[in-house]
Amino acid sequence: MFGAIIAGQDLFANAVGIQEPDLLAIFYASLFLDATPFGTQFSLEFPGETVPNLLRGSAMPTQLLTPGTTFSAALFYTEDRVFELRHSSMVRVTIDAGPTGAAVLVAQP
């Protein structure tokens, strides 16, 4: 199927009117914000299915960040990175999604 696609053609944009990076970012945000007040307000939820309940028991790997440390990673497509902070110092987050990318940042206490 993909061998027949014209180079540069976005199948998601053609099908639903949203470019692939944006659509994947919305979907990824929905996974984290389902059944939350923010998710409900901005339609980032799956009616009839509560994603946090479906994912209960599965723990995503986290990376502990201590004050004064930095971390950078090149992520592709739907890759993710979860950081754990056990301090109350300020944290700076820089996201570079590139010219055609989209990103989701979820911060919770």
N, C-alpha and C positions, 0 to 999 in steps of 0.2 A: 504494500500500500504506500509506504513512504517513498519508495523508489520512483513512483510516478508523480510525486508532488513537485511542482515547479519551484525552483530555488527561490527562497525569500517569501513564499506564500505562507500566510498564517491561517491554518485551518480553523483555529478557535475564533479568530476575528471574522472569518467568513461564516461560521456557524452561528455564533451568538453575539457578534458585534463587539467583543472585548478581546484585546490582544492577549496572547498566551502568558507573558510575564504578569500582567495585571490580573488575569483570571486565576492563575496559580496562587498569587499573593492573597487574593480574596478568599480562595478556598482554604489556604493555610491559616489565615486569620480566623475563619469560621471554626476550624478545629479547636482553637484555643479559647474562643469567645462564645461558643455555643452555650446556651442556658445562663448567660450572664446578662445583667441589665444593659451593658453596652452592646452586646451581641444582639439582643432583642431590639434595641433602639435603631441599630444600623443594619438589621436583617442579616446578621452574620450567625445564623443558626440553622439547624436542621429540624424542622417541625416533625414531631413524632419520634425522633432519634436524638438522644442527648449524648453528644460526643464524649464529654468527660466521663460519663458512666460506661460508655463502650471501651474507653481506654483505661479504665480503672484497673490497677494491678500491673500495668506496664509502666516502667520507669524509664524516662529518657535519660541518657548519659549526660551528666553535667560536668562542667569544669569550674573548679573553685578559683575565684579571683580574690587576691588579697590586696590591701591598699598599696598603691605604688606600682603594681604590675600592669603590663599591657599584653594584649593578645590581638593577633590579626589572623584572618583566615580567608581564603578564596573559596566561596561556596558556589555551587552550580545548581541550577534548576530548583528542585524542591528540597535541597539540603538545608539543615538547620544547625544551630548551635545554641546550647543552653548554658548560661553562666549562673553560678551560685555566689551570692555576695553575703558574707556573714559580718559585715561591718556597716557603719552608717556614714562613711566618708563619701564625698561626691564621686560620681562616676561619669565619664564622658564616653558616649557611644557615637561612632562615626560609621555611616553606612554609605557605600558607593555602589549603587545598583547598575552603573554603566548607562550607556545611551538607550538601551532597550530593555533594561531590567526593571524589576519591582521588588520591594522588600517589605517585610512586616516585622515590626518591633513590638514585643509584648513585654511589659514590665509589671511585675506584681510584687506587693510586699510580702 
